[in-house]
Amino acid sequence: MTPDPVAGLEAALMDIWRIGRVRLRERARELDPKLDPAGFPLLVLLTRQDAMPMSALVAELGIEKSTLTRQIDSAARLGLVERRTDPEDARARLVALTPDARRRLAAQRDVYVGRWREQLAQWDPDDVATLTGLLHRLCLTD
């Protein structure tokens, strides 16, 4: 019987998801032992932007506004995020990383990227680029 490539992909993605959850918990704990790992994706998303409105964060993270509010409140108490007035609309608020959190997350990311470089050192760089492209493409199909 020929193996089903889509079933194999699904199994591989479940393995990646499981490993990713472990890494997420590790990284959240490393950043601040009091940080709930569920709030770590918020911080990662904010590393890619200067500041974002709540509506954009809700859409990007796929969570309820009340959940996001709790995550922001918790991260703010830990000094990781801050709320700012939107310069284009004084009634609106933006959420941004604090400078210290941005620095700490960048340093942490450098460590993890370094680990990936070590793990993939024997791979052909074209294979790494192909995998990266395919994963990005897969993310866009959702």
Residue, then its C-alpha position, 0 to 999 in steps of 0.5 A: m500500500t502506498p503511504d498517503p503523503v497528506a497523512g504523513l504531513e499531518a503526522a509530521l505537523m502534529d510532531i512539530w506542534r508538540i515540539g513547538r509547545v514545549r519550546l514555547r513553554e521554555r521560552a516563556r519561562e526563560l523570559d520571565p518565570k511568571l509569564d503564562p506561556a499562552g501569552f508568549p505568541l503575543l510577544v512574538l507577534l509584537t517583535r514584528q511590529d512597532a505597536m498594534p491595535m487590539s483589533a489587529l492582535v485579536a485577528e492575528l492571534g485568533i483569540e477572543k478580545s477578553t483573552l487578549t486583554r488578560q494576556i496584555d494585562s499580565a504582560a504589562r504587570l511583568g513590564l513586557v508590554e505597554r499601552r500607547t495612545d494611537p497617534e492617528d486616533a487619540r481614542a484608540r490604544l496600541v500595544a507595544l513591547t517595552p524596550d527591555a522586552r524587545r531587547r530580551l526577546a531579540a537576544q532569546r531569538d538569536v540563541y534559538v536561531g543559533r540552535w537551529r543553525e547547528q541542527l541544520a548545519q548538515w542540510d543543503p542551504d537550498d533545502v532549508a530555503t525550500l522548507t522555509g518557503l513551503l512552510h510559509r506557503l502552508c501557513l497561507t492556506d489556512 
